[in-house]
Amino acid sequence: MLYIGEGFEGAGPNAAHINLYIGPKAGPIAGALATAAASPGPGHLPFQTILKPNLPVKPVTLFIAKAVLVPGTHETMTWGPAQAGVAAGMTRALLDGVLPAEAEDDWLAIAAVWVNPSADDADAVFANNNEALYMAAKRALTPGWPSREALAEGLRTVSNPFYTPGAR
């Protein structure tokens, strides 16, 4: 079993966008996590998410940056507040019961995380990633999400932070 969720939070350069892949270690997530961890690409170094040094997140969560890391502030925003936000969001999802109890030790997760190279507010990056991960977990475990009605409405009003049809 593999669960997939998405979360977007915030606006501007400090917004967070997360794609979450989560499920039991006995399922396809184990191979995906091992492959991703062993196959870093230039500027994309997968790493285990931690709450603080020597305290990894449960379930084990692999953080993968969707943007190529730019030396300086972008790297710091990714390794620091974005990673901490993902860790906090996953931990909240576990402790709040969004994830089932068995997820604590028997599941794995991969969080593909967007951090804008222009991000400039560490607290906003943390808060947005915390909430985006939590919402991605909630959505991943919600049967039928998104609904056909939500998809139909989305089709009528399609847009994203980088493009709105007809906008100039």
N, C-alpha and C positions, 0 to 999 in steps of 0.2 A: 504494500500500500504506500502510495506517495501522495502527500497533500501539498497543494500549491496555493500560496496567498500573495497578495500585493498590498502595499501600503504607501501612500503619498501623504506627506504632512509638510505644512509651512509654505512659504512663498519666497521668491527671489533666490539669491545665491546660497542661502542657508537652508533651503528646503531639503527634504529627504525623500528618496524613492527607493523602496526595497522590494525585491522579488524573493520570496521565501519558499524553499523546498524542504519539507520535513516529513519524517515518517520513521517507522520501526527499523532498527539496525538490520533485521532479517530481510528487509525489502531492498528495492533498487537504490535507495539513498546511500547505502554503505559503499557501493561501487562508485557512485557519483562523487561522494566526498573524498574517497581515497584517490580517485583519478584527479580531481580538482586540486587537492593538496599536493600531489606529486607532479603536477604539470603547470607550474606558474608560467604566465606569459610576460613579456616585457612590460613592466609597469604595473603588473597585476599579481601581487604576492598574496596568496591565500594564507590566512592565519587563524588560529583558534581564538575565539572570543572569550575574554575574561572580565570578571567584575573588578578585579584588582590583581596584582601579581600574586601568583600561587592560589588563585581562586577562580577556576574555570567555570563557565556557564554550564548549566544543565537544562535541557539536553545539550550535549557537545554541539557547538555551533561554529561552522567555518565561515569566516568573513571573507568575501571576495569583492574588491573594489571594481565597480563598473567603469570608472574613469581611470585612465592611465595616471598614475601618481606623478604629480609635479613637485619637484624638490621645494622645500620651504613650507609656507603656510598650508598648502593643500595636503602635503604629507602629514603635517601635524594635525590638521582637522580630521583626516581619515583615521590615523592611528590613535588619536586621542578621543575627542568628543563623539565622533561618529561611532567608533568601536564601542565606547562606553555606553552610548545610547542603545545600540543593538543589544549589548549585554543586559542592560537594565530592562529593555522591552521584553526580551526572551524570559528573563527571570520573573518579571511581573506576570507574563502569560502562564508560566508554570505555577507560581504561587497562588494566582487568582483562580486557578482551575480552568482556564481557557484550554490548556493542554491536559490530556488525561494523565493520571498519576504515573502510568507506566512510561510516559515520555521522559521522566526524570533520568532514568538509567538505561532505558531500552530503545531510545530514539536518537536520531542524528538530524542535524539541520544544516542547510547552506543558505546564507543570506548574501544575496548579490546587492550591493549597496552603492548608490550614486551619491558622491560628494562633489559638488560643483567646485572647480578650481578657483572660483572667485569667492568661496565661502569666507566670511570674515568675523563671525560671531560664534565663538565656541559654545556658549550656553544655548543658543538657538539650534546649532547643529546637534548638540546632545539631545535637547528636548524633542526635536523633530524626528530624529532617528529612533528614540525611545518609543514615541507614539506610533511611528510608521511600522516598526517591527511588531509592536503589540497588535495593531490592527491587521497586519499581514497574517499573524498567527490566528487571530480570531476568524478572519475570512477563510483561511485555509481549512479550518475545522468546522465551518458552517456549511452543511449540506446544501447544494444548489446555489451557492453564491458564485457569481452574481445571478440574480433572477433574469428570466427572459424579458420581463418588463424593464428592468434596469438596463439591459443591453439595448432594447429598442429605444429608450430615452437617450442613452449614450450615443447611439447611431444618429439620432436627430440633432444632437448638440456636440458632436465629436470635437475635441480640442485637447491640447496639452500645454504645458508651460512654454513650449517652444514654437507652437503653431496653433492658430485658430483660423479656420477657413474664412476667407473674406476680410480678415483683419489686415491692416496695412501699417 
